């Protein structure tokens, strides 16, 4: 039916559909969790749960993902809602970088992908904690630029968001309504990100990049770039990483496994919706440096 189209366009379309189909369930889940946070999480509850000490709050955020797991495809709406509800920014971003990695499903898939080896799952989890502690500390003690865009810019409040429903059934309905609104608002950025990612996978000279593996540092940088452009879900990226292990080596593959769930194209587009551009650039630069150094020294 589409045989008249060039092979590269057909290949790009197939990759685009695979990214979207893989990501949509997790984006929807993230948006529903965001809706639940909107309805059930109050600033007073946040203050009771989180420690006053900033560093302890960062630690809480870092470990929260294990008990409150989320794929990176749906993490941005959750983090945005956390901050709207009064969760400190340093806690929210510590959660953002660890949750897609210390997710038990992700750790198990990493264990399976590397031949039932605990080593890569452990290195991946440790790397995410290192990034979370440094990023959280930077936000808590050094960052002075605004992070979250104004509420009116990123989402118009509806009447049902402002009034707490009197019954539990009403609260559930409010969760669904808010989640669906968030899904359609966020979904367009997923589509744009998936389109860019699929185009880069097809049209970038992959063979040229694979020839740059003679140097450890270059191999790591190439794998970070591949993690960014391939935009794989964290539940599936370990299987791709294991297939490239013999070519790139342990250091580069660990960098790929740690960096991908934190920064990829579809995630970047969703962050652009909620966060200021200057902060996003600083965040990506900091994560890139930390992951590169971590991958070099392991």
DACOR-V375325 format. One record per backbone hydrogen bond with DSSP energy under -1.0 kcal/mol. NH is the residue of the N-H (numbers start at 0). CO is the residue of the C=O. If there is no record, write none. Layout:
nh/co
NH/CO
NH/CO
This chain:
nh/co
4/1
9/5
10/6
11/7
12/8
13/9
14/10
15/11
16/12
17/13
18/14
19/15
20/16
21/17
22/18
23/19
26/22
27/23
28/24
29/25
30/26
31/27
32/28
33/29
34/30
35/31
36/32
37/33
38/34
39/35
40/36
45/41
46/42
47/43
48/44
49/45
56/52
57/53
58/54
59/55
60/56
61/57
62/58
63/59
65/62
67/63
73/70
78/74
79/75
80/76
81/77
82/78
83/79
84/80
85/82
86/81
91/87
92/88
93/89
94/90
95/91
96/92
97/93
98/94
100/97
101/97
106/102
107/103
108/104
109/105
110/106
111/107
112/108
113/109
114/111
115/110
116/110
121/117
122/118
123/119
124/120
125/121
126/122
127/123
128/124
129/125
130/126
131/127
132/128
133/129
134/130
135/131
136/132
137/133
138/134
139/135
140/136
141/137
142/137
148/273
152/149
153/149
154/150
161/157
162/158
170/166
171/167
172/168
173/169
174/170
175/171
176/172
177/173
178/174
179/175
180/176
181/177
182/178
183/179
184/180
185/181
186/182
188/185
189/185
190/186
191/187
192/188
193/189
194/190
195/191
196/192
197/193
198/194
199/195
200/196
201/197
202/198
203/199
205/203
208/204
209/205
211/208
218/214
219/215
220/216
221/217
222/218
223/219
224/220
225/221
226/222
227/223
228/224
229/225
230/226
235/232
236/232
238/235
240/236
241/237
242/238
247/243
248/244
252/248
253/249
254/250
255/251
256/252
257/253
258/254
259/255
261/258
262/258
264/227
267/263
268/264
269/265
270/266
271/267
274/270
275/146
279/275
280/276
281/277
282/278
283/279
284/280
285/281
286/282
287/283
288/284
289/285
290/286
291/287
292/288
293/289
294/290
295/291
296/292
297/293
